[in-house]
């Protein structure tokens, strides 16, 4: 049991340090506009990296057929809704509704 507690402690330290260091070193400095502009794309890139495998290859191989990957086809109108409304609630709700309707009417 002490090994598990030590493991949890060390894991939390290793996780916490990369979050703490940028705050300590950059909190009192003014970053150049080009760096701030570059960093503004990090959340979008991370989200794309998380979503791409789920949308294009949910079973490990690229599947774009409606019957095997309806989530990909639902993501297209949901993306348009997200761009137009800029509302997370409307985006999530519309995605859930479109997927439910698609599965109900096409028996997927």
Buried (B, 14 or more C-beta within 10 A) or exposed (E): EEEEEEEEEEEEEEEEEEEEEEEEEEEEEEEEEEEEEEEEEEEEEEEEEEEEEEBBBBEEEEBEEEEEBBBBBBBEEBEEBBEEEEEEEBBEEBBEEBBEEBEEEEEE
